[in-house]
């Protein structure tokens, strides 16, 4: 049994480049915390001070024998979600919230038009970059995620316009919903990928 060590206690904050990246599910998912992110992933800017919330909900069913003894517990479902609130109103964010087909940008003026409708949102690859205490970085990779909940958008003086979303994480080909990688930062936040762009 390991001894308690205060050096292992950490807080999590986003990297300087922002903490949330997304791309098409065909983009090669990172497999460590050091390699430069592939060019297919785009940063989605600031999120609210509430940060990132990762939840895992497991439902079970208890089987009882004649006489009332509990003899077996069976897991009936498992759901993993990631919740956060975008606070930058930019086209990349709006495409994640409302769908890429519903957001257009005028090339000349930069004006943005957004359609609200019931079209299905696409599944996406998400990567969360988190700086930890003690010169460490954590990278959470969610290879197959989809926005399945969108919170209220509130317009009020003194607060940023926020787009609250909850991602549902679905199993990949290996049956995993997410991957976590932790590395110590030695000479910088991440190493450059020698084979990357």
N, C-alpha and C positions, 0 to 999 in steps of 0.2 A: 504494500500500500504506500503510495507516494505521500510525502510530507507536504503540508500546506506551504505555499510559496506565493507571497503577494505579487511577485513579478509575473505570475501567470494570470493575474486579474487584469482585464482589459476593457476599454470602452471602444466603441466603433464609430468611425466617421468616414465620410466619402473621401476618395482621393482628390487631389487638386484638379484633375480633369473631370470630376463629377463621378458619381457613384453608380449610375445605372446606364447600361448599354443594351441595345436590342438589334436584332437582325433576323434575316430569314432563317428558317430551320435547316436549310441546306448549307448554311455557313458552318465551317468546321468549328466545333465547340472547343474552347481551351481545355487543356488537360493538366494544367499546373497554375501556380500563382505568380510565376515569374515571366513567362513568355509574353511578348507584346501581343495585344489583342489583334485578331485578324481584321482586315480592312472592311469586311462585310458588316461589322458592328458599328453602330453610331451612338454617340453619347447623347443623352436626353436631358442634360442640364440639371439645374437645381431641383431638389425635392424639399418638402417642408421640414421644419425642425423636429417633427415626429419621427423622421427617419424611415427605416425599413422594418416591417414586422413580418417575421416568418412563423407561420402557424402550421401545426400538424394535428389533425383531428382524427382520432381512431375510435370507431364504434365496435363494441363487442356484444356477444350474446352468450349468456350462461346457460348451459344445459344441466338440467337437474334430473336425478334418478327418481324412481318411484320411492316415495318416502321423504323426498325433499332435499336430499344431499346434492350440493353442487359438485358435479363430476368433471366438467369440462368448460373451458371458455374459448369461444371461437370468435376470431376477428371477422366482422361482417363488412367493414369498409375502412378506408384510409384516405384522407384528403390532405394535401399540402398546398398552402397558399402563401403568397407574398403580397403585402399591402403597403402602399406608399402614396404620397400626393405630389404630383408634379406642380411646380409653381412658376414655370416659364411658359408663356403663351407663344409657342413657336410651332411651325408646321410639323416638325418631327414628332413633337409631343401630341399634337392634335390628331395626327395619323394613328398613333398608338391608341388614343382614346376613342376616336370616332370611326377609324378604319381608313386605310390608305386611299381607297376609291372615293371617299367622301371629302377629301381635303385637296384643294387645288391652290396653286400659287401662281400669280401673274408674273411672268418672267421679267417684264419691264418695270412694273411698279412695286413688285413684292407684296401686293395685296393678297390676302388669304381669304378663301371662301370655304365654309364648312357646312356639310349637309348632315342633318340629324335624321336617321332612319333605322330600320330594324335589320339591316344587312349584317350577316355574321362577320365577326372579326376573325382575322387569320391567326393561326398558331405561330408563335415566334420563339426565337432563342433569346434568352435574357442572361445578362452577366452583371453581377453586383460586385463592385470593388470597394473594399472596406479597409481602412487603415486602423491598425490595432495598436494598443500601447506596447512599448518595448520593441519598437522598430520591426513590427511584423505587419504583413498584409494578408487579408483573407479575400479569396475570390470564390463567389458562389455562382455556379453555372447551372442554369435551368434550361435544358435543351429543348423542351417542348411545353411552352406555356401559352396561356390565352387569357386575355382580359375577360373575366366573367362577372365582375361587378364594377359599376361606376357610381361613385358617390355624388351627392349634390354639389353643384357649382354655385358658390355664394359670392355675390358681389356686394362688398361692404367697405366703407371708408376705413382705411388704416390697416387692412389685411390684404395679403396677396391673393389674386385669383388662383384657386387651386383646383386641380383635376385629380380627385381621389380614385384610385383603381385598386382592384384586387385581382391578382393573377392566380389562376388555377394551374398547378403543375401536373402534367400528365407523364406517365411512364414512357421512357425511351425504349429502344430495342433491347436494352439490357435490363429493363424493368425498374430503372431508377428515375425518380422525379427530380433530383437535384444532386449536385456534386459540390463539395467544399474542399478548397485547397488553401493551405496556410504556409507562408514562407517568411523567412527573416530577410529584411531589407539590408543589404550590405553596402552597395555603392549607388543605390538609386531605387525608385519605386518598383521597377521591373527591368528585366534584361531585354535588350533588343532581340527580336527573332532573326537569326542570321539568314533564314530562308524567306522571311516575310518581305512586305513591300518596303 
